Amino acid sequence: MALKKDLKNDIHKFLKEKILKKIEDYDLSDEDSSKPFQYALFTKRGYLAKGFIHGCETALGNWHEQIAKIIAERNFKIAKKLQGSEKMHGKVTNRAQKIFENILSDLDSVKREPNHKKEAEEIFATSQNDKAYVNRIQTVDLYLKKENGDEIFFEIKGPKPNKNEMRAAKRDLLEIYAMKAKEGKKVKIYLGMYYNPYAPNEYQRWTCLKFFDKGKDFLIGKDFWDFLGNSGTYEDLIKIYEKVGEEIRPVLDEKFKKIIKIKTI
């Protein structure tokens, strides 16, 4: 069993509370109080459902990230976001910075293909025996540390990012690797995504694949969730979301009825 019962309960409680709060706060603005053509096509309930789902889509990314942390806390010595006073501070050698900027430029112009092993070797080699460096600070979406001291750094993004987002994420991760390499440490860096929108086909968004080496410095869907938990974590998580969905539907239906009644008075 991937997720233990108490962890499943914690995730279920967290997700349900977030959805119920969204339902409680949901309403139509005065500008949206009358949509006769939309209502005629999709019904008032259908239109309300669309608005509610759209609102949740924006929040889901943050919820997923928090759930990822909840799961990782059970499987790693440390699992936290590095931000605010806990931002990551370090040094990057001038040579290493030049190398990873060149890597980014070459990936962007398709002069090279993503190869995490080669990129890491180049950055580590140029991070040693160089007294010239710059001080750097990074925010990390999810920092993990194992009992044996191994460190893992995640940038977490939605499944359909634009090219600029991916270039920035790649740069941040390479800089993080260079910061730790300056200390003589070899760490793991990953881009993480919650699900594959192209399933059952392979992930295919070029804006990501031109910068990241899938399976090496990029984990998506089942691979991402099972990395944080154990094998089967992804399937368990889908079941939790399904159960929460079943439980909140009557509450959501009642909310829609009240809104429709108010707007038609």
Backbone as a ProteinNet text record, in pm:
[ID]
protein_1_A
[PRIMARY]
MALKKDLKNDIHKFLKEKILKKIEDYDLSDEDSSKPFQYALFTKRGYLAKGFIHGCETALGNWHEQIAKIIAERNFKIAKKLQGSEKMHGKVTNRAQKIFENILSDLDSVKREPNHKKEAEEIFATSQNDKAYVNRIQTVDLYLKKENGDEIFFEIKGPKPNKNEMRAAKRDLLEIYAMKAKEGKKVKIYLGMYYNPYAPNEYQRWTCLKFFDKGKDFLIGKDFWDFLGNSGTYEDLIKIYEKVGEEIRPVLDEKFKKIIKIKTI
[TERTIARY]
84.7	0	88.2	68.6	155.8	135.7	12.6	-16	-83.3	-26.9	-85.2	-218.3	-300.8	-435.8	-439.6	-352.9	-355.7	-313.3	-220.8	-179.1	-292	-361.1	-477.8	-581.2	-603.6	-701.3	-658.2	-529.1	-477.5	-497.8	-467.8	-483.1	-630.7	-715.2	-860	-914.6	-874.8	-922.5	-876.3	-749.5	-694.1	-769	-784.2	-847.1	-993.9	-1065.5	-1208.4	-1230.3	-1147	-1161	-1137.4	-1039.4	-1010.4	-1127.7	-1184	-1295.9	-1419.9	-1449	-1566.6	-1555	-1434.2	-1413.4	-1437.3	-1394.4	-1418.8	-1568.7	-1641.6	-1786.6	-1853.3	-1810.8	-1867.5	-1847.2	-1730.5	-1696.7	-1748.3	-1792.4	-1827.5	-1957.7	-1953.3	-2074.5	-2051.9	-2159.9	-2150.1	-2149.6	-2062.8	-2062.2	-2185.9	-2215.1	-2330.5	-2316.8	-2191.5	-2169	-2207.1	-2201.6	-2231.7	-2371.3	-2453.6	-2582.3	-2681.4	-2660.6	-2752.4	-2673.9	-2681.1	-2613.1	-2715.1	-2811.7	-2923.7	-2883.2	-2784.2	-2745.2	-2667.2	-2577.7	-2504	-2599.4	-2696.3	-2793	-2874.8	-2910.7	-2992.2	-2917.2	-2788.5	-2707.4	-2668.8	-2624.2	-2560.7	-2638.4	-2748.9	-2829	-2755.3	-2830.9	-2769.8	-2674.5	-2715.9	-2628.5	-2497.3	-2507.1	-2386.9	-2291.9	-2349.5	-2267.1	-2201.8	-2276.5	-2221.1	-2108	-2129.3	-2027	-1898.6	-1913	-1796.2	-1717.1	-1787.9	-1720.2	-1651.2	-1717.6	-1659	-1534.4	-1542.4	-1428.3	-1310	-1338.9	-1231.2	-1161.9	-1240.6	-1183.1	-1097	-1139.6	-1063.4	-934.9	-938.3	-819.3	-701.6	-729.9	-625	-568.8	-657.5	-614.6	-552.1	-588.5	-542.6	-390.9	-322.5	-176.6	-117.7	-168.9	-121	-157.6	-278.1	-319.1	-232.6	-206.8	-120.5	16.2	69.3	202.4	202.8	97.4	88.7	71.2	-5.2	-23.4	108.3	184	315.3	403.6	399.8	478.5	428.9	297.3	240.4	288.9	288.9	334.1	483.2	561.4	707.1	751	675.8	711.7	715.1	638.9	634.2	747.7	814	911.5	1053.6	1070.5	1202.8	1229.1	1355.3	1392.7	1346	1361.7	1317.2	1239.4	1127.7	1048.6	986.5	1033.7	980.6	1007.4	937.8	958.5	1063.5	1160	1262.3	1223.6	1171.5	1126.3	1142	1121.1	1132.2	1268.2	1266.8	1391.9	1467.4	1400.3	1464.4	1510.1	1513.8	1563.4	1704.2	1736.2	1866.4	1972.6	2079.3	2191.3	2314	2390.7	2510.7	2598.4	2702.4	2797.2	2803.4	2824.8	2841.7	2970.8	3058.3	3182.6	3152.5	3238.1	3219.1	3220.2	3306.7	3315.4	3187.3	3134.1	3011.5	2894.1	2887.2	2778.3	2785.3	2904.7	2920.9	2879	2915.3	2880.5	2729.8	2659.3	2515.6	2439.4	2491.6	2428.9	2447.1	2564.1	2588.3	2498.1	2479.9	2390.9	2249.5	2201.3	2067.4	2054.2	2154.6	2151.7	2150.5	2231.4	2239.1	2110.4	2048.6	1921.7	1812.9	1811.9	1711.5	1723.4	1845.8	1867.5	1878.9	1853.5	1854.9	1993.5	2099.1	2234.4	2275.2	2198.6	2219.5	2085.4	2076.7	1956.6	1977.7	1869.6	1885.6	1949.2	2052.3	2123.4	2169.3	2087.1	2112.4	2249.1	2286.8	2415.2	2531.5	2531.3	2638.6	2637.8	2519.2	2508.7	2562.4	2525.2	2570.2	2722.1	2778.6	2924.4	2997.1	2945.5	3008.5	3004.4	2890.8	2876.5	2962.1	2962.9	3041.2	3190.1	3237.1	3380	3423.3	3336.2	3371.5	3340.8	3292.2	3261.7	3374.3	3478.5	3589.1	3711.3	3786.2	3915.2	3905.4	3798.7	3782.8	3749	3838.2	3818.5	3726.3	3700.4	3610.5	3466.9	3381	3242.5	3148.3	3017.8	2913	2820.1	2764.8	2666.9	2528.7	2458.6	2327.2	2224.3	2096.5	1984.3	1876.4	1819.4	1715.8	1597.8	1477.8	1357.6	1339.5	1303.5	1287.3	1145.4	1074.6	935.5	925.2	1017	1017.1	1159.5	1207.2	1340.8	1326.4	1397.6	1392.3	1532.3	1538.3	1664.9	1640.4	1718.6	1705.2	1782	1756.5	1826.9	1978.4	2019.1	2162.4	2228	2149.8	2205.5	2186.4	2139.8	2117.1	2012.7	2037.8	1949	1884.9	1758.5	1680.7	1605.9	1609	1546.8	1447	1323.1	1217.1	1170.3	1159.7	1080.3	950.1	835.3	707.8	626.2	580.4	506.5	380.9	288.8	171.2	210.2	120.8	156.3	169	126.5	137.5	204.1	330.5	401.4	445.4	471.1	527.3	679.8	741.5	886.8	964	920.5	991.7	989	876.1	866.5	965.6	976.6	1066.2	1212.9	1242.8	1380.9	1421.4	1329.7	1357.3	1371.4	1284.9	1291.9	1423.1	1463.3	1589.6	1707.1	1704.6	1812.9	1821.8	1707.6	1706.2	1764.1	1725.1	1773.1	1922.7	1969.5	2113.5	2192.8	2137	2205.2	2208.9	2097.6	2095.4	2202.1	2211.3	2312.7	2452.7	2475.5	2606.3	2637.8	2536.1	2555.6	2601.8	2538.4	2576.8	2709.6	2734.9	2861.2	2979.1	2959.6	3065.8	3102.8	3007.6	3033.2	3088.5	3105.5	3156.5	3050.4	2921.9	2811.4	2743.8	2708.3	2630.6	2488.3	2395.4	2255.7	2169.7	2043.1	1948.3	1857.1	1834.7	1745.3	1638.2	1513.9	1404.5	1303.6	1248.9	1123.5	1014	913.7	803.3	671.9	590	455.9	356.4	236.1	138.1	74.7	54.1	-11.3	28.7	7.6	36.3	-93.4	-114.1	-239.9	-255.9	-150.1	-155.6	-176.8	-188.2	-204.1	-324.8	-315.8	-210.6	-86.2	-78.8	40.8	151.1	272.4	384.7	367.8	423.4	421.7	494.9	438	493	506.7	488.7	495.3	640	664.2	800.1	864.4	783.2	839.4	913.8	874.5	940.8	1052.5	1022.9	1116.5	1241.1	1239.8	1361.1	1462.5	1415.3	1503.7	1529.4	1434.8	1444.4	1454.5	1525.9	1557.3	1461	1350.2	1243.5	1296.9	1261.5	1306.9	1439.4	1513.1	1644.8	1637.6	1590.7	1569.3	1426.3	1337.5	1197.2	1108.7	1022.6	929.6	787.4	700.9	563.6	463.8	349.1	240.2	279.2	258.3	286.3	431.1	524.7	666.3	692.7	628.9	645.4	589.2	464	399.6	461.7	496.9	558.2	698.5	766.5	896.8	881.5	777.7	755.5	705.6	625.2	574.7	642.1	562.1	613.3	531.7	565.5	489.6	342.2	255.4	112.4	57.2	145.9	100.8	5	39.5	-42.8	-184.3	-195.4	-327.8	-406.9	-341.2	-409.1	-460.4	-380.7	-416.9	-539.8	-546	-662.5	-788.1	-779.2	-894.5	-939.7	-845	-879.8	-954.7	-903.5	-969.5	-1111	-1126	-1258.5	-1354.4	-1306.1	-1391.1	-1433.5	-1338.9	-1372.3	-1474.4	-1455.8	-1549.6	-1690.3	-1705.1	-1836.7	-1900.2	-1818.3	-1870.2	-1911.8	-1845.5	-1876.1	-1984.5	-2019.3	-2116.3	-2253.3	-2307.4	-2436.5	-2427.4	-2315.3	-2296.5	-2289.7	-2220.9	-2207.4	-2342.4	-2418.8	-2551.7	-2641.5	-2635	-2717.4	-2676	-2545.5	-2494.4	-2545	-2541.9	-2588.3	-2737	-2813.9	-2958.1	-2984.5	-2908.6	-2927.1	-2890.6	-2778.5	-2735.4	-2837.9	-2885.6	-2984.8	-3113.4	-3153	-3274.4	-3257.5	-3142.7	-3115.5	-3111.5	-3045	-3025.7	-3153.3	-3253	-3375.1	-3491	-3463.5	-3569.2	-3586.6
-118.8	0	123.7	214.1	330.2	431.6	476.6	575.7	508.9	531.3	474.6	542.9	473.1	519.5	659.4	687.3	819.1	929.3	897.1	994.6	1019.4	913.7	929.8	1021	999.3	1080.8	1227.2	1250.7	1388.3	1458.6	1387.6	1445.9	1470.8	1373.2	1385.2	1506.3	1521.5	1633.2	1766.6	1773.6	1896.5	1937.1	1843.3	1872.3	1909.7	1835.5	1862.1	1999.2	2035.3	2166.7	2279.1	2260.6	2363	2378.8	2266.4	2270.8	2331.7	2292.5	2345.6	2496.6	2543	2687.6	2758.5	2695.8	2752.3	2761.2	2655.7	2654.1	2764	2777	2877.9	3018.9	3044	3178.4	3206.8	3103.7	3120.8	3197.5	3290.4	3364.7	3423.3	3469.2	3540.5	3689.5	3760.4	3905.7	3962.6	4088	4152.1	4150.7	4164.7	4165.7	4033.3	3925.5	3793	3744.1	3835.2	3791.3	3748.8	3795.3	3756.9	3724	3597.5	3550.1	3467.4	3531.5	3458.1	3357.8	3392.4	3300.1	3181	3208.9	3099.8	3008.2	3069.6	2990.3	2902.7	2959.7	2885.7	2763.9	2781.9	2671.9	2569	2618.2	2529	2512.5	2582.9	2591.2	2676	2730.8	2813.2	2731.4	2607.6	2523.5	2494.7	2467.8	2440.5	2559.1	2678.8	2798.9	2821	2796.9	2810.2	2709.8	2587.6	2483.3	2523.9	2581.6	2627.3	2731.2	2828.4	2932.6	2878.6	2784.2	2727.5	2645.7	2564.3	2481.5	2569.3	2677	2768.6	2827.9	2865.2	2919.4	2817.8	2693	2587.2	2553.8	2565.1	2535	2620.7	2746.8	2837.9	2795.7	2751.9	2714.3	2576	2488.9	2350	2336	2420.8	2413.8	2430.1	2526.5	2548.6	2432.3	2377.7	2263.2	2140.9	2116.2	2003.2	2015.3	2137.5	2160	2132	2173	2147.8	1998.8	1929.6	1785.5	1712.3	1759.4	1699.5	1708.8	1822.7	1841.4	1749.5	1736.6	1648.3	1504.4	1458	1321.4	1307.3	1404.6	1397.2	1401.6	1470.1	1478.9	1341.9	1247.1	1113	1023.7	1066	978.2	1033.9	1156.8	1218.7	1280.8	1293.8	1355.1	1499.3	1569.9	1709	1724.5	1794.4	1827	1963.6	2063.8	2198	2288	2398.7	2501.9	2597.8	2634.3	2729.2	2867	2948.1	3081.5	3173.8	3303.1	3397.7	3390.4	3377	3370.5	3240.1	3142.2	3012.7	2995.6	3103.6	3093.9	3035.5	2971.1	2906.9	3011.8	3015.5	3106.1	3024.1	3072.6	3000.2	3080.1	3016.4	3079.9	3000.9	3071.4	3009.2	3062.4	2975.2	3021.8	3089.2	3182.5	3253.3	3157.4	3057.3	2958.8	2877.2	2835.1	2755.1	2836.3	2963.1	3047.2	3062.8	3081.6	3094.3	2965.7	2850.9	2721.3	2702.2	2726.4	2698	2800.6	2921.8	3017.9	2972.1	2914.9	2861.1	2740.9	2656.8	2541.1	2588.5	2687.4	2742	2797.1	2874	2933.5	2826.5	2723.5	2616.3	2534	2511.8	2440.2	2522.4	2651.6	2740.3	2748.4	2747.6	2757.7	2620.6	2514.6	2375.8	2336.1	2394.7	2353.2	2226.8	2197.1	2074.1	2026.5	1898	1841.3	1826.4	1829.9	1815.2	1681.6	1686.2	1567.8	1598.6	1560	1600.1	1554.5	1433.9	1382.6	1467.7	1499	1579.4	1721.6	1780.6	1915.7	1922.2	1823.6	1819.9	1804.8	1720.8	1700.5	1829.3	1902	2026.6	2131.3	2141.8	2242.1	2205	2078.1	2036.8	2061.5	2028.1	2043.8	2190.2	2280.3	2422.6	2490.1	2413.6	2467.6	2440.5	2371.2	2336	2424.2	2454.2	2524	2656.5	2730.1	2862.5	2959.9	3053.1	3146.5	3261.8	3278.9	3385.7	3335	3403.1	3356.7	3473	3444.5	3542.2	3479.7	3560.8	3514.5	3507.5	3399.5	3382	3342.2	3371.4	3334.4	3271.6	3162	3093.1	3054.9	3064.1	3006.8	2866.8	2771.1	2632.3	2587	2536.6	2493.7	2377	2281.7	2168.8	2118.4	2129.4	2081.4	1954.7	1850.7	1723.1	1682.3	1621.7	1567.4	1428.6	1332	1195	1174.6	1062.9	1030.3	1020.4	976.9	962.6	1094	1204.1	1335.2	1379.4	1289.8	1327.2	1438.9	1536.1	1650.1	1652.2	1693.6	1696.2	1828.9	1889.5	2020.1	2012.9	2056.5	2054.2	2194.8	2220	2329.8	2264.8	2317.7	2255.8	2349.6	2298.4	2379.2	2307.5	2385	2327.9	2251.9	2168.4	2076.4	2139.3	2264.9	2327.3	2465.1	2465.4	2592.9	2653.1	2783.5	2844.8	2833	2871.5	2853.3	2935.4	3057.5	3142.1	3083.1	3023.2	2958.1	2842.8	2765.2	2650.2	2692.5	2796.5	2845.1	2895.2	2969.1	3021.5	2908.8	2806.7	2693.2	2617.4	2597.8	2527.6	2607.5	2738.1	2820.8	2813.3	2823.1	2816.2	2684.2	2574.3	2443.6	2426.6	2475	2466.2	2553.1	2667.1	2752.6	2686.3	2622.9	2549.7	2440.7	2368.5	2262.6	2322.1	2437.4	2502.6	2551.3	2599.1	2644.6	2529.6	2414.3	2298.2	2238.9	2247	2196	2275	2404.9	2488.6	2438.4	2375.2	2317.2	2175.7	2128.5	1992.9	1886	1926.8	1832.1	1808.3	1684.2	1648.8	1618.6	1702.6	1689	1650.8	1622.6	1593.7	1714	1748.9	1860.1	1808.8	1852.3	1805.1	1915.5	1911.1	1978.6	1877.1	1916.5	1827.1	1879.8	1790.6	1825.8	1724.1	1771.4	1687.8	1581.1	1611.8	1513.2	1538.1	1434.8	1442.1	1466.3	1585.5	1615.4	1539.1	1471.7	1397.5	1246.7	1205.5	1063.6	1006.2	880.9	781.2	794	896.3	917.8	982	978.1	1040.3	1192	1254	1399.3	1456.9	1559.8	1604	1754.7	1831.6	1978.2	2022.4	2080.1	2114.4	2219.4	2309.5	2415.2	2359.7	2240	2172.9	2080.7	2001.9	1897.8	1952.6	2078.4	2135.4	2171.8	2180.5	2216.1	2102.7	2008.2	1906.8	1764.8	1683.3	1544.6	1453.6	1416.4	1341.8	1214.6	1199	1085	1108.3	1212	1242.7	1367.4	1479.2	1598	1649.9	1561	1596.2	1476.5	1494	1389	1441.7	1360.4	1404.1	1295.4	1338.5	1245.7	1137.2	1014.3	899.9	899.9	930.1	930.8	1034.2	1149.8	1255.8	1213.6	1168.2	1134.3	1010.7	911.1	790.5	817.7	918.2	957.7	1015.4	1095.4	1157.9	1058.2	962.1	858.1	727	632	502.3	459.7	345.9	294.8	282.3	336.4	331.6	460.4	555.9	682.4	756.1	759.2	830.2	773.3	641	577	604.4	597.9	626.4	769.8	860.2	1001.6	1027.3	964.5	979.4	931.5	821	768.8	866.5	932.1	1030.6	1147.4	1195.2	1306.4	1265.8	1142	1093.6	1090.3	1044.3	1035.1	1173.6	1267.5	1404.6	1462.3	1435	1483.7	1434.1	1306.8	1248.6	1315.2	1346	1401.2	1547.4	1622.5	1766	1798.1	1702.4	1732.2	1775.2	1708.1	1754.6	1896.2	1930.9	2065.4	2166.8	2129.2	2217	2236.9	2129.7	2140	2234.6	2223.4	2309.2	2455.1	2477.8	2614.1	2672	2593	2639.1	2674	2591.5	2617.3	2751.4	2781	2907	3026.3	3013.8	3124.3	3148.8	3040.8	3053.8	3119	3079.8	3136.8	3285.9	3325.1	3466	3547.6	3496.3	3570.9	3580	3495.9	3497.2	3566.5	3611.6	3682.7	3824.3
0	0	0	-97.3	-113	-0.3	17.9	120.8	240	357	477.9	509	587.2	612.2	671.4	768.8	832.5	735.6	644.4	544	444.4	404.5	316.6	381.9	510.6	583.4	588.4	608.5	613.5	479	370.2	236.3	206.8	241.1	220.1	294.7	419.1	500.2	442.7	405.4	348.7	222.2	129.6	1.2	18.4	102	120.8	183.4	280.3	343.4	242.8	154.6	54.4	-43.8	-87.5	-182.6	-117.2	5.5	75.1	95.3	123	139.5	5.5	-104	-236.3	-265	-228.5	-249.8	-166.9	-42.9	46.5	-8.7	-67.1	-115	-256	-327.2	-468.9	-488	-581.5	-617.8	-756.1	-819.1	-945.5	-917.5	-985.4	-971.4	-1040.7	-1013.8	-1077.6	-1229.2	-1277.8	-1421.5	-1486	-1409.5	-1462.5	-1422.9	-1373.3	-1318.7	-1426.8	-1548	-1655.3	-1781.9	-1821.7	-1942.5	-2022.1	-2083.5	-2144.4	-2251.1	-2334.7	-2441.7	-2385.9	-2290	-2225.2	-2148.9	-2077.3	-2002.1	-2096.4	-2212.4	-2307.8	-2362	-2385	-2439	-2334.3	-2219.2	-2121.4	-1990.8	-1975.1	-1853	-1749.1	-1655.9	-1551.6	-1465.7	-1437.8	-1354.8	-1427.7	-1558	-1634.6	-1635.8	-1646.9	-1648.2	-1512	-1406	-1271.4	-1249.6	-1296.6	-1281.7	-1353.5	-1472.5	-1548.6	-1468.9	-1413.1	-1336.1	-1213.2	-1146.4	-1025.7	-1058.5	-1162.6	-1202.5	-1241.7	-1315.5	-1356.2	-1233.5	-1133.7	-1010.7	-937.8	-939.4	-873	-948.6	-1081.1	-1161.7	-1116	-1088.7	-1045	-909.9	-820.3	-686	-680.1	-774.3	-768.8	-767.7	-844.8	-848.1	-710.1	-635.4	-498.8	-408.5	-425.2	-343.6	-371.9	-501.1	-538.1	-472.1	-475	-418.3	-268.8	-201.2	-56.9	-27.6	-112.1	-94.6	-120.8	-220	-247.3	-123.3	-55.7	66.5	178.9	191.5	294.8	275.9	151.3	121.8	147.9	100.5	114.3	259.6	344.3	486.1	552.7	498.7	555.9	505	398.6	334.6	330.1	375.7	376.2	513.3	544.9	672.5	678.4	567.3	556	426.6	433	313.9	337.5	264.7	286.6	166.2	163.2	61.8	116.2	34.4	76.9	25.1	115	78.4	198.6	177.9	288.3	355.1	486.6	563	540	478.6	454	309.1	233.8	97.1	95.1	-14.3	-30.6	-66	12.5	-12.3	-49.9	-145.9	-184.6	-277.9	-323.9	-415.4	-545.9	-655	-786.4	-847	-890.6	-951.9	-1084.8	-1121.2	-1248.3	-1366.7	-1359.5	-1467.8	-1477.8	-1364.2	-1364.5	-1417.2	-1378.8	-1426.9	-1578.6	-1629.3	-1774.1	-1844.3	-1784.5	-1843.4	-1848.7	-1737.1	-1742.2	-1825.1	-1836.9	-1928	-2072.9	-2103.1	-2237.6	-2265.8	-2164.1	-2178.5	-2212.2	-2138.4	-2162.3	-2303.3	-2344.1	-2477.1	-2586.6	-2567.3	-2667.3	-2672.5	-2557.1	-2554.6	-2623.4	-2594.5	-2650.8	-2803	-2852.9	-2997.4	-3064.2	-2987	-3034.2	-3090.1	-3031.9	-3068.9	-2992.8	-2888	-2812.1	-2759.9	-2728.6	-2668.8	-2519.4	-2440.8	-2296	-2259.6	-2177.9	-2130.4	-1988.6	-1892.3	-1753.9	-1702.7	-1732	-1683.5	-1733.3	-1861	-1920.5	-1864.3	-1852	-1797.8	-1654.6	-1573.9	-1434.2	-1425.7	-1510.2	-1510.4	-1546.7	-1645.2	-1689	-1577	-1511.5	-1404.9	-1284.2	-1247.3	-1130	-1154.7	-1273.7	-1306.2	-1297.6	-1337.6	-1337.1	-1203.3	-1107.6	-974.9	-875.1	-919.2	-831.9	-862.3	-757.6	-770.7	-844.7	-821.5	-881.5	-769.1	-742.8	-632	-669.5	-797	-841.7	-840	-764.9	-753.6	-729.1	-741.5	-708.8	-605.8	-519.3	-420.9	-485.7	-459.1	-519.4	-413.6	-442.1	-355.6	-443.1	-397	-473	-383.9	-440.5	-379.1	-437.4	-353.1	-398.6	-366.2	-468.7	-449	-350.9	-361.1	-268	-250.3	-126.4	-91.2	-8.4	-48.5	21.6	66.1	183.3	232.4	289.5	243.1	290.4	420.4	485.6	609.2	587.1	466.7	437.3	396.2	396.6	364.6	220.8	133.1	-6.4	-15.3	-103.1	-117.6	-256.4	-260.4	-384.3	-391.2	-508.3	-527.7	-643.2	-617	-717.1	-753.5	-883.5	-936.9	-982.1	-940.1	-972.6	-1060	-1174.2	-1270	-1317.1	-1375.4	-1438.3	-1563.4	-1616.8	-1726.5	-1864.9	-1882.5	-2014.8	-2004.4	-1963.6	-1945.3	-2078.2	-2077.7	-2196.8	-2195.4	-2304.3	-2317.4	-2214.8	-2189.6	-2093.8	-1953.3	-1915.6	-1784.8	-1774.4	-1881.6	-1879.4	-1881.6	-1955.4	-1957.7	-1819.6	-1755.3	-1621.4	-1519.2	-1530	-1437.3	-1454.3	-1579.5	-1606.8	-1550.7	-1570.8	-1521.3	-1369	-1302.4	-1156.1	-1106.7	-1170.8	-1127.7	-1153.3	-1266.4	-1294.6	-1197.1	-1161.8	-1064.3	-926.9	-888.7	-761.7	-762.1	-873.2	-883.5	-869.7	-933.1	-926.5	-784.5	-713.2	-575	-485.6	-501.3	-420.5	-468.4	-600.6	-654.5	-599.4	-578.4	-519.3	-381.3	-312.7	-180.4	-190.3	-315.6	-337.2	-331.1	-338.8	-327	-461.4	-488.2	-606.1	-560.9	-603.8	-560.8	-680	-652.6	-759.2	-778.6	-903.3	-937.4	-1033.7	-1011.2	-1095	-1123.4	-1243.3	-1273.6	-1243.8	-1166.2	-1134	-1189.5	-1245.5	-1293.2	-1239.1	-1204	-1135.1	-1222.4	-1350.6	-1438.3	-1582.7	-1664.2	-1806.7	-1882.6	-1939.2	-2008.3	-2139.3	-2185.4	-2311.2	-2288.8	-2164.7	-2133.1	-2209.3	-2256.4	-2229.6	-2316.5	-2401.2	-2482	-2398.1	-2449.4	-2380.8	-2377.3	-2275	-2265.8	-2385.8	-2448.9	-2576.9	-2592.5	-2486.4	-2502.3	-2526.5	-2642.5	-2685.2	-2596.3	-2539.3	-2455.6	-2335.5	-2292.8	-2181.4	-2229.4	-2329.7	-2373.1	-2441.2	-2482	-2539.7	-2431.2	-2304.4	-2193.7	-2094.9	-2086.2	-1981	-2036	-1961.1	-1996.4	-1919.4	-1983.7	-1915.4	-1848.3	-1721.3	-1643.7	-1573.5	-1618.3	-1559.6	-1471.2	-1527.7	-1445.2	-1461	-1502.3	-1523.8	-1489.3	-1387.9	-1345.4	-1358.5	-1419.2	-1442.5	-1405.5	-1352.7	-1321.8	-1223.9	-1261.8	-1174.5	-1126.3	-1214.4	-1174.7	-1065.8	-1077.4	-977.5	-841.8	-841.6	-714.9	-649.4	-730.2	-673.5	-620.7	-675	-623.2	-482.2	-461.8	-331.3	-228.7	-273.1	-184.6	-218.1	-257	-302.2	-423.2	-479.9	-593	-555.7	-638.4	-610.2	-551.4	-520.1	-461.8	-555.6	-683.2	-781.4	-785.1	-792	-796.9	-669.6	-554.2	-427.7	-424.2	-479.4	-478	-564.6	-680.7	-768.3	-696.5	-623.8	-549.7	-441.7	-376.6	-274	-337.4	-450.7	-520	-563.7	-610.6	-651.8	-533.7	-420	-301	-253.3	-251.4	-212.2	-309.7	-439.4	-540.3	-515.1	-481.5	-453.2	-331.1	-230.4	-105.8	-117.9	-206.1	-213.8	-316.9	-403.3	-508.9	-454.4	-352.3	-297.9	-242.5	-180.1	-125.1	-238.8	-346.1	-462	-530.6	-544	-605.8	-526.6	-395.2	-310	-324.2	-336.2	-354.6	-486.3	-591.6	-722.7	-718.2	-650.5	-639.2	-572.6	-467.4	-394.6	-481.6	-555.5	-642.2	-751.9	-813.9	-921.4	-870.4	-751.3	-692.2	-666.9	-612.4	-582.9	-710.7	-813.5	-937	-1021.7	-993.3	-1073.5	-1002.7	-878.9	-805.4	-863.9
[MASK]
+++++++++++++++++++++++++++++++++++++++++++++++++++++++++++++++++++++++++++++++++++++++++++++++++++++++++++++++++++++++++++++++++++++++++++++++++++++++++++++++++++++++++++++++++++++++++++++++++++++++++++++++++++++++++++++++++++++++++++++++++++++++++++++++++++++++++

